[in-house]
């Protein structure tokens, strides 16, 4: 032991009673007195602290640093902006791995590469030999002067937040970086790790500051974790370990890089990389890897075996090197890693799932197996001279529901919903009718609905939506041979043709525009039609070529309230190009103000627009507290001479269009889309609008929107709800001024009342916290779903909402509230004072207020801002008799 190297934290490990062992030439803690199982479990439920200073840390600088890394590593280093990191591999010319590594770009002009401890000298020599040929790069080994600490687990974020002295945590997404100050020292902070935890951080600090930093994190509740649990955690996460899943197999054969599933994120063939080490071999592997993903059963010569997770069915533990037999008895496959891992058992379902204090154990592993084998197929593993049954599984752990990583047991993947008991059809019909009546009474007469994306329609709208057109077709399109007249493909459509004409007239009046498309049946479909139309217009010059996708889009990111349909994960997905540099969808985001993350920083937009020159700018949010800066961005676009289309997705604020809130076309929007059932009074449909005429430059876009609506998107465009929407449009045009001013006043009243009640209301107090129908209340990190459930139990229906500092919807720490629907049921400013008090009772004091809510709701059962009176009631009775 005396000849082994020691990290700067060695003394602290000994003082904590760690069992020290040799690892890659270092004396390292394998476990602390609590043991590997406890350390594993503490990381998964709380926070684990790891000394990883034994790993190698190389710094690359100089004018040739990027070119060197592009040649020496598999990933595209040019894709890294400052404060970004990426997983990568150091390849050999045969497509095998010399090592795997992580590349960080904390500051401009410098890259930090972290390599495995056992490969540090080998990697250094490899780079030095390559440097002699490439030159123009400075490589420094800073492993001795820079310590590295890993903090992993669901409490790691709060621990770091408690000790930050300056700076902010990196953005809430993996591989984001930042520079902060902790305990008086500069710390390079990365959202990376080797445990599968969705909340994970690695800290780089000068060696002399490592001890105090370690002590501070331990004092905050982080549990020291040794190499033993580090290995069980990475195995449960399915992460490769060099010498097991990368390198050579037990028979000395090189494992192809693409045999490891992480290769798809670690290898890039970007033209920016040109010819890099192993490129030709990796291209061949990649072709067979695609066949593997497509589950093609053809024999593979380059990638005959791949790494797959497996779970033991019998009570046996598979160890690395054990032989694996397929169901037909064929040999030649191996376990690369295997052990028994602990897990917290859970109770509850869906978002109410919680960890109990009960612990389970399961035997799992990774194996190098025939690439034709599929998930669910049985295999047998040799254990102590016998064979034990196992099964290939897709994964052991899932991390997409922060703040927790959640174990996935192989038998749970096969669980089926229990079959409903057999019952006579009439009994089932009666049960359905009873359930529908009960739900309607609860939602319409006993609850306060504060979900901002919902609206109860008036009795007239509901009744008209089930009248005769609800069962019919009315496909139609303009035909130039008939002077652009709308030609219908069905008979009996005169009535619906008149309805569509009247609806378009009403919406043109409301929106202040010349063109309206009403056949889209949702806001997302409206957006899809516009995206498709933009691609269609860009491709008109050459219809024989592949369609030209949108080259660059500016939008709001989803965690800043952006619409799902305007994201690459949503409707934009099939229409956005890939950025050739980043190899990700070509999307950039509106900057936000540091003092108010819910408002766009217009001053910062000028440089962004000039640098990125987007083809499409998408305004609009689902979490919206302020009007969009359409007028200001229009002025910047015009000044820069950009040809960008300005699209405003008004789904949440369509019912607020006008002088009291915002007039999009007067401000300079080219296209407006929206849902017709949120703040608007309508049925669940969508709309696309433009202020364009045949002589305008944008007219071809409007023609494309019409084409991409029909026949591009819809056939039957739900004629019943179209009829209901016409009545809603009449209501909106008649009552808009009184309704809109009341909604905006009610939202400010609710925000102020919640603040007085002790709730943490987000937004700008100088603006009354909101300028829309929405109010945002912060409850606590990851508590949003649970608080929303408790409010529902008291008959107050709200949205939980993730904010810009949170990792996803399951980590939501806020509630998104809206006043539009309850305004329509007659509530005024003063009525929201008791609502705020009841919410505070539930959220802050843990009380149930269900009976109070039911009694309060009885004052607000009648619909307002709609047509009433004896004559209207008579007409309603007549229509009821016709159903």
C-alpha positions, 0 to 999 in steps of 0.5 A: 500500500505504501507505494500506491498513489493517494488522492488529496482526500486520502486522509479523510477517507481513512478518518471516516473508516473507509476500507482502502484497496488498490485500484489502478495504482491508487489507494482508494476507498472501496467502501465505508463502514456503512457498506456498499449496499447502504452507500448505493441506496443513499445515492439513489434516495439522498446524495452520494459523494465520491472522490474521483480525483484518481481519474486523469485530467488533461487540458488542451489549449492552442490554435490547433486544440479543436482540430486535434480533438476532432482527429483524436476523439470520436465525438464532434468537439466542434459542437461544444459551446462554452459551458457544454460537455460531451461523452466521447471515446478515444478510438484506435484505427480498427474501431476499438476503444483505447479509452472512454472519456468526457470532454468539457469546455468550461471557458473559451480556448480550452478543453478539459478531458477526463480519462480513466485512472488505469488508462491515464499513462496509456492515453497520455502517450497516445496523445503525445505521439499524435501531437508530434504529427499534428502539432499546434496544440498544448497538452497539460496533465493537470491531474496532480493539481486539480481534484475531482469530486462527484456529487450524485443523487436527488438531494445533490441540487439542494446541497449545492444550492445551500453552499453556493457563494457566487454564480448559479447552478448550470442549466437543468440539463445533462452536460451543462457546465458552470463556474461557481464559488464555494467555500471561497474557491473557484469550482468548475461545476458540471451536470455529469456523472457515472451513476445514472442519477438525473441530478448529478454534478461533478466538481473540479477544484484546485487540490488545496481547496478539495478538503474543505469542499469535501467537508462542507458537502459532507456536513450538508448531508452528502454520504461518502461513497466508495468504489464498490457502490460506484460500480453497482450504481453504474451497472444498474444504470447500464453504463460501460466500464473500460476493461469490461464493456469496452476494450477486449473481451475475455478471449482477448478479442477487441470489442467494437465501439458500436457494440456498446449502446452509448456509441450512438451518442459518443460517435459523430461522422460530422463533416467538421471532423473530416478523417479521424482515427478509426473513421472507416472502421466505425462507419462499417460498424455504424451500418450494422448498428442501424440494422441492430436498432431495426431488429434486422436478423441478418448475420453481421460480420462487423458487429456480431455481438453487442452489449445487452442488459440482462436480469437473472431469473433464478437466485444466482449472481452472474459475474464478469467473464461467465459464459452465456448460452442462448436458448439453443445452447450456442456458446461464445457470449460473455457476461461483461459485468454482473452483480447483486444490486439493492433497490428501494421498493415503492408504493403507489402508482404513477406520479404518486409512486414513492419510495418505502423504507423496504429494500430489495435485492436483484441480480443483474448484469451486462453481457456481450451477446449475439446481436440478433437476440432480442429483449425478452429472450431467455439466456442461460449463464454459467454460475459455479459450473451450472447454468442459471436462467436469465432474460435480456431486458431493455434497461435496469433503471430509468432516469427521465423522471427527476429528481429520482432514478427509478429501478425497473424490475424485469418482471414489472415490464410484463405486468398487464392491466387486470381484465375488467370483470364481465358484466351484461352490456346494459349494466356497463351502459348504466355504469357509464352514464352514472360515471359521466353524470357524477364527473360532470356534477363534480367538475361543473358544480363542486370544483374550482377549475383554475387550469389556464388551458381549459374553458367550459363552453356555453350551453348554446355552444355545447348544444350546437356541437352535437347537432346534425353536422357532427356526423357528416363530411364536408371536404373541400378545396379551392379549384382554379379552374372554377376561379378559386371557388371552394369545391365540395366533394360531398352533397348536402353541404350548403349549410356547413359551407355557410357556417364556415363562411360566417365563422371566417368572417367572425374570426377575421373581425376578431383577429384583425386579419384578412385570411383565416383557416378554421378546418384544423382541429387543434392548436398543435395541428394548426402549428403543424400545418404552418410548419409543413407549409413553410417547408412546402414553400421552400421546396417549390423551386425543385419538387424532385429534390428532398424537401428543404427543412427549416434552416434555423428556428428561434423559439421559447424553450419548454422549461421557459414556458414554450409550447410543446408543439413548437419544440423539436420533440413536438410538431416541429420535429419533422420540419426542422433541419439539423445544425451541421455544427451541433448535429442537433435540431437547428433551434435557438432560444429567446434570451430571458431577463435575469431579473424576470425569467418569464420575460424576453430580454429584447436587448439581447435579441439583436445580436442573436438574430444577426448571428443565427438569422432564423427562417422562423421566429415562434412567439407564444408560451403555455406558461405566459405572464407577459405579452410577447415582444412582437413589435420589437422583434419585428423592428429588429428583423426589418432593420437586419433585412431578415426574411424570417416569418414571425409566427405567434402561437396564441393558443393560451391567449387567443381569447385576449386578442385586442387592445387590452392585451395584444393585437398581433397583426398590428404588432407585425406578426405574419402568422397567428395560430391558436387553440380555440378552447382556452381563453377563447370561448370555443370548442376544442379546435384550432385556427391559422390566420394571416393578414395577407392578400394575393399581391403580397410576398407572403401569399404563397405561404397562405396558399400552402397553409390551405393545401397543408390543411386539406388535403395535407392534415385533415379529411373530416374536420369535425363539423359539429364542433365547427358549428359550436365554434361559430356560436363561440365566435359570436359570443366573443365578438359581442362580449370581448371587452367586458370579458377580457378586462375582467380576466386581466383584473381577476388574474392580478387580484388572484396573484395579490391575494395569494401573496397576502396569504403567504404564497410565493407568487412568481413574476414581477411585483411592479406589474402585479405579477402577471399581465395575462390570465395566468398566475405562477406560484412556486411551492418547492422543488419537485413538490408541484405534483404532490401539492396539485394532488392535494388541491384536487382532493379539496376540489381545487383543480390546477396545473403543476408546472416546471420552471426554468430551473427545474429538470422536468415535469416530475421535478416541477416546483410550481403551480400554473393557475388561470382565471379564465374559466371561473371568470366566465362563471361570474367570479370577480376580483373580490371573489378570489380573496377566499380562493387564495385563503383556501389554497393557502390552507391546503398548501401551507397548513395541510388542511382539507377545504373540500366542503368550503370549496363546494359551498363557495362554488354554489355562488358561481354556477351560471355562465356569463359572457354568453347569450341568455334570455327567454327567447334563447331558452326557448330556442335551446328547448327546441334544439333539445327536442331535435336530438 
